[in-house]
Amino acid sequence: MVGVGRMGANMARRLKECGASVTVVHDVNQAAAQALAGELGCVAAESPADVTPLADVILTVVTDDRAMKAIFHGGLLRGAKGRLFINCATVSPETHVSVERRAARAGARSLEACMASSITQARQGTLYLMCGGTPEAFEQARPLLEKLSSSMRHIGPAGRAAQVKALVNMVMNINTAALAEGLGLGAALGIDLTLLREVFAQTGADSRVLKTDGEDMQNRDHACFFSAAHAAKDSGIALGLARICHLRLPLASATKKQYDRMVEAGLGEWDKSGIAELVFPGRHGAAVEPSGTPPLA
């Protein structure tokens, strides 16, 4: 397992519990890798090049395109012949295509397995996975991915699943921003927000985001399950695809600007529900997280 942050670490724990042989972990945060290795009884590799000789299947869950390129250019493909790489991070479709080509030249297979779920699902093995790559790579990965997911599907060739995942997160982020504005306006009008959320849930304002983020927005509980920084990144991936298609997406653009504001204010590691702090009356400029995060600028 390369990348043992919130998602990767819990995926590794799940695989271990399911009887998989987790032999090696790696992360740029060596302390996190060593702690997880001690927990799972495996090796904490110091570099990507030290990972591949110790495993037949390598899962990667890294932050962004830059991190993905760093590990695959940094030795992960050394001695990769016959290996399978399952890449679970949300990165650009172009990066997934590039990784597949590099893996093929090294005599290995690569599959993108984009996750539309969060930390709880990673720990419980109930991820929803969208996979892109060759049918052969998908079938080879299936037994392992079944331990991690409640549902998965093969979307198409390399890059296609990443496109779909970008659209999923773009729409989710827009929904989150819209919910924050609806609840924020409700608060400004003096409407009881518990009542308002109940009404939303029975009408066309209902959404998955209402269930996951509505109460947190109301209670200012922004413990991170999906960070504002990742929301900004993923909306940016979707907007990049829109530019290629010569499409203007004003809602996606406005949403990205809101998440960019959070990142610029040093709140990128807040949960995406923290976007409510930008619109709720009395919060902008005075929002302080219990952990001591500085106020919004």
Buried (B, 14 or more C-beta within 10 A) or exposed (E): BBBBBBBBBBBBBBBBEEEBEBBBBBBBEEEBBBBBBEEBEBBBBEEBBBBBEBBEBBBBBBBBBEBBBBBBEEBBBBBBEEBBBBBBBBBBBBBBBBBBEBBBEBEBBBBBBBBBBBBEBBBEBBBBBBBBBBEEBBEBBBEBBEBBBEEBEBBBBBBBBBBBBBBBBBBBBBBBBBBBBBBBBBBEEEEEBEEBBEEBEEEEBEBEBBEBBBBBBBEBBBEBBBBBBBBBBBBBBBBEBBEEEEEEBEBBEEBBEBBBBBBEBEBBBBBBBBBBBBBBEEBBEEBEBEEEBEBBE
